[in-house]
Amino acid sequence: MRVVKRLALVVLLLATPAFAQSTLYEGARLISGDGKPAIERSAFLVENGTITRVGRQGEVQPPNGATRVDLTGRTVMPTLIDIHTHTGFQRGATYVPQNYGRETIVEDLNRALRFGVSAVVSEGIDPGDAAFKIREDQAAGRLGGARLFTAGRGMGAPNAGPGADTYKGIAYDITTEDQGRRAVRELAAQKVDFIKIWVDDRNGRAPELSPPLYRAIIDEAHTHGIRVNAHVFYLMDAKGLVAAGIDGFTHLVRDKDMDDELVREIVRRRVVIMPTLQNTERGRNTEPPSSLAAWVNGPARDGIGSDLVAKILTAYGGRTVAQASAARERYAILQRSLKKLSDAGARIVLGGDTGLQDDPFGFAEHRELELMVEAGMTPMQAIVAATSSGADFLRLKDTGILAPGKRADFLVLDDNPLEDITNTRRIAQVFLKGRAVNR
């Protein structure tokens, strides 16, 4: 009976005419994305791509001629927003500089949308103008996929930018305040959405970006109305950056637990936190976690590709028990700090460091949600971080929440993510502006 219901749902959704101006969706559990309790057996009306009414089933009456869609037994929530990604380098199982370009970026954006991610921020490794042209085409309605925001080329001390050879030469090398300010002005002329800086010594391979340099960069960026996100490792650097007016951290502090003083300042100054747990978490395992293996070998396999799935799973076997044990201790620092920040009311957003090698779009975001909850956030808090909080950070006033006046950007899920956050992966359908996405 369960199978019959699921097939019926798919047929009904596909049969919904693309030109329907008014559609009433009924019966689903509705998670609005703003932290309010879910509405059981909800009803919401979508007119011309916008949600106009939300309530309980039977309370919302559609206009004459409206289409009605029965979502009984399903859960509806906003599409996801990923604030920390790197587009354009993964192609199949390969990850090389030659992959970077329009076609690969578009593949990443389409894959992200397939898995329910409607907007991504590419943080600092976009050479050339490919990302900017894609952003322009999306704004003009000439191109679909997840909406792209970009920081262009990031900056740091010499050799302190992104570590892999794949990214060599992309970041600005900054040694003087004037260089930092000039780099910001160049990026401002490109109309970047953010500035990305690497501050730490990158495990000893480079000098740190000194406080006078990062203060000059932050000051110049704010003069141009651009926010700055920082790659950080050390507790003392994080404290200096918060005092200097940093807008977001693309990672948690990783040498020590975040202390009460830093957490208070992060909350007071409304600094945004991107936990980026899932990439670091891999190191604590000598074999793939069961929930991850089941997903990539099942529903996610077609979207990711069998060669890349095999590469992801095989990589876990390359660690010794001792290495995994040491990584587990380091990873626990991140878990404790995230729990402390969440309990204090910090602005936490979904940021998976998505798009690093063998860390594909769609895969990373859902794994990140699982790990946020494992670290102590509630499923509702994780969903808020991945929806309305991300939209707020991107200053997107028309999405991120399922409420009257907002775009009808939503996921239809087979099961309830408030009971098990991994149910965000069980996507029956994705809608943007009230139209079903061809997945």
N, C-alpha and C positions, 0 to 999 in steps of 0.2 A: 504493500500500500504506500509505503514511504517513497519508493521509486516512482510509482505512478504519479504521486503528487508533485515530485520534483520535475518530471518530464512535462507535466501539465503546466507548471510555472514557466518553464523555458518556452514552451509553445506560445503561451499567453503573452509573454514579454516580447517575443519576436513578432507576434501578430499585431502588436500595438502599432498603429500607423505613425510614421515619422512626422506626419503633418498635423497630428491631433493637437489642438490648441489648449484643451483642458483635459487633465487626467486626474482621477481620484485614486490614490493608492490606499488600500484598506487592509486591516488585519495584522500588520506587522508590529513587532516591538520596535519602537522608535527611540533611538539614542540621539539626542539633539546635538551633542558635541560640546555643550557649554557646562557640563557637570550636573545639570538638573536630572532628577530621577527619570528613568526610561518610562515612556508611555506604552503600557500594554494594550494590545489591540487598538492601535492608533489609526488615524485617517489623516492624510494630508493631500491638499489640492495643489496641483502644479498647473499654472496657466502661462503660456508663452515662455516656458523655461524658468519661471520664477515660482517659488512656493508662496501661495497666497493665504492658505489657512492650514492650521495644525490643531488636531484635537483627538478625541476618541472616536472609534468607529460608531457610526450612527449620529454623531453630533455635527459632522461636516457634510453638507449637502452640495453636490456638484451642480453646475448649471446644466440646462437642457443640452443634450447632445454630447456631454462629456464621456470620455472613455473611463471605464472602471477596471482596476487591476487588483486582483485578490492576492495578497501577500501573507495570508494566514500561515503561521508557523515560522515565518522568516523574521530576521532582524534587519532594520535599516539604520545606517549611520552615515555621517559625512565621509567624503573621500579623504584620503590621507595627504599630508603635506610633509615633505622631507627637506629640512633646512641645511643639511650637510651632505653634499654629494660631489662626485667628480665624473662628469660625463665624457664619453667619446673614446675611451681607450680599450675597452673589452670588446672583442669581436670573436664570437664563438669561444673557443678555449684559449685564444691568443690574447696577449696583452703587450703591445709594442707601440712605440711612438707613431709608426706608420699607419696605425689604425685610426688615429685621431682625424676627425673631419666631420662634415655635415652628415654624411650617411650614417656613421656610427653613432653620433649624438642622437639623431632621429630614432635609430633603433632603440637606444636607451630610453628615450622619452616614451616611445610606444610600449615598450615592455613595462615601464613603470605604470602607465595607465592601465594596461591589461591587469595588473595586480592591485588596482585601486588607488594608485598614487596620482593625484591630479596636478601637483606643483612641486618643483624641486629647485634647490639653489646649488649651483656649481661653484665650489669654494676655492677659487684661486689658481687652477691649472688649465685655463682656457687661453692658449696662444692664438694669435691671429684674430680673424673676425667671424669665424664660423658660428660661434655661439651667439654673437650679436645679430647676425643675419637671421638665424633661426628665431630668436626672440622677436625680431621685427616682423617676420612672416607670421608668427603666431598672433601677434597683436593685430595684424591686418586680416586675420581669418584665412590665410592661405595655407596654414599648416596646423595639424592637430598634435596629439600626444600630450603628455604631461607638460604643463606650462613651465617654461625655463626662465630662471633668474640666474644672473652670473656676476661673479666678482672679477671676471677677467683674469689678469695675472696678479697673483699675490706677491708679497714682498717679505724679506727677512734679511738677516746678516748673510754675508757670502757663504754659500754652501749650506745654508740653513733652511732652504725651502723644502718642498716635498722630496722624500728620501730616495725613491726608486730611480734607477737609471732612465726609466721611461719618461720621467718628468724633467730630466736634466736640462738646465738652461731656460726654463720657463719663468721662474720667479725673478723679480727685481732683486739685485744685490744692493743692500743699503748700508753705507758706512758713514754718512753724514746726514744731518738734519735737512740740509738743502736737497739732497738726493731723495729723501723720503717725501718731502713736500712736492718736488717736481713729479715724482711717480704718482702721487695722489692726483695732481692736476691732469696728468695724461689720462688716468683712468676716469676722472670726472668728465673729461671731454668725450670719452666713449660711452658715458652714461651708465657706468656699472651700477648694479643694485647694492653692492656692499664692497668694502675693502677687506681683504684677508691678509693677516700677518702671521708669520711664524716667529715665535719669540724665544723659545728655549734653545739649548745647545745641541739638540738632535743627537742625544746619547754621546756627546763629546766630539762629534765630527766637525763642529762649527762653533764660532763665537755666538753668544746670545745677542739678541737685539736689545741694546741697552735702554734703560728708562728714558734718557733724553731723546733717543731716536723714536721709540714708540710713542712718546708723548707728542712729538712733532707730527707724526703721521696721524694720530688720532685728532689732534687739533686742526690740522689742515683738512682732513676728511669732514669733520663736523662743520667747518667753515663752508664747505660745499654741500652740506646737507646729506652726507653719506655716512652710514653707520659702519663700524669696524668690528670684525669678528677675529678672535685670536686663537691660534693653536698654542696651547700651553701645556706644560708638564709639571713645573715646580710650584709649590705653594707660595713661595715668596714672589715669584713672577706674577702669579694671579692677584696677589694683594696689591702689587704696584699697578697692575693694569686696571683694576677696579678703581683705584684712587685716580688714575689718569682719565677715566671716563669711558672705558671699553664698553661696547654694546652687547657683545655676545662671546661666549667661549665655545669653540668647536670641539672641545674635549673637556673632561673633568681633570682636576689635578691628579697626578699619578705617582708622586713621590711620597706623599703623606695624606692622611685624612684631612679633609677641609675642616678647619677649626671654626668655633662658634663666631669668632670675630669676622672671618671672611664670609661665612654664610649670612650673617646679619647685614653686611655691606652689600652683598649680592642682592638680597631681597630689597633692601632700602633703595638701592640705585636701579632696581628693575633690570639687572643684567640677565640676558637670556642664556640658558644652559642647554647645550646639546650633549647628551650623555655619551653617545658613540660607544656603546658597550660591545656590540656584537662582533666587531672586528678583533678587539682585544680578547674577548671571551674565548675565541677559538683555541688560544694557547693553553688553556687549562684542561684540554681534552686530548686523549690518545686515540679516541675513536669518535665518530660522529654522534652527537646527542640523538636519542631515539626520535624525538619529535621533529628534529630537523631532517633526519634521514627519511622518515616517513613522508614528509612533505615534498622534498626535492625528488624523491623517487616516485611520487604520486602526482598530485594535482599540479605541481610547479614544473614538472619535467619538460613538458612541451614548450612552455614559455621560456625556459632557460636554455634548453638544448642538452641532449644526452652527453655530449663530450665534456661540456663544462660541468654538468652534474657529477660526472665521474671524477673530474679533476678536483672539485670541491671536497668530495667525500674521501678521496685517496689521500689528500693532504694531511688528514688527521693522523694517519699512521706514521708520519715522519717525526713524531715527538717521543721522547723517552718519558717514563713515569716520573723521573726526577725533574725534568723540564716542566712537565705539566703541574707538578706539585708547587714548584716555585712560581709559576704563572698564576696558579690559583690564589696564592697569598697576595700577589700584586693586584689581581683582579678584585679581591675582597675590599681593597681600599676604595675602588670605584663604587662598589655596591653600598658601602657604608656612607660615603659622601652623598650619593644620590638620594638615599633614604633620608638623610639629614636635611638636604635641600628641599625635598618634597614635603617633609613634615613642617618645614619653616615657611612654606608657601612661595618658594622661588618660581620664576617663570621658566618652566621646562618645556622644551619642544622636541619633536622627533628629529633626530639627526643621526643617521646610521654610518656616516663615512662611506656611503654607498658609492659603488663604482670603482673602488680600489681593486687590485688584481683578484680575480675569481670571487668577486663580491657583488654580484649583479643586481641591477635594479629589480624591485619587486621582491626578491629574496631577502635582501638586507633589512628592509623596513619592517617586515612582519617578524623577523627574528629579533630585531631591536625591541619591538613592543613586548615580546615574550620576556626578554631579559630585564626590561624596566620593571615589569611586574614581579619577576623573581627577586629583584633587588629591594622590593618593599613598597613600590607604588601599587595602588589599587588598579584594577582594570579600567575603571572610570577615569582615574587620573591619567593613565597612559593614553586613553582615547582622547581626552581633552588636549593633552600635549601634542598629539598627532593630527589634530583637526583645528579647533578654534584658536589654540595658542599659536600654532604655526601661521594661520591666516592673519592673526593680529600682528605678529612680528613682520610679516610681509606687507602689512597695511592693506590687506585685501578685505574690504568691508562687505563684499557681497557673497562670501563663501565661508566655509568652515563650520557653519552652524545650520541645522535644519530648523528654520523658523520663518515666519512670514516676512517677505521682502528680500529673502536670500535666494541665490541661484539654487536650482535643484541639482546639486552635485552630490550624489549619494551612492552608497553601496547597498546591495541586497545580499545578505549573508544567510547561509543555510542554518546556522546555529548562533547561540547567544555568546558574544565575546565578554559579557560581564560575568559569566560563569567560568569561562575558559578563554583567555585572551588569544589563544591560538586559533580560535574560531574566526578571527579577522581574515584568515587565509581561505576560508570556505566561501568564496565569492560566487554567487549565482549570476550577478549582473552588476555592471557599472553604468551610472548615468551622469552625464554632464549637461547642464542646462536643460534637464528634462528629457534628453535624448539618450537612448541606449547606445553604449559604445560597442562597436564590433570587436569582440575579443578573440 
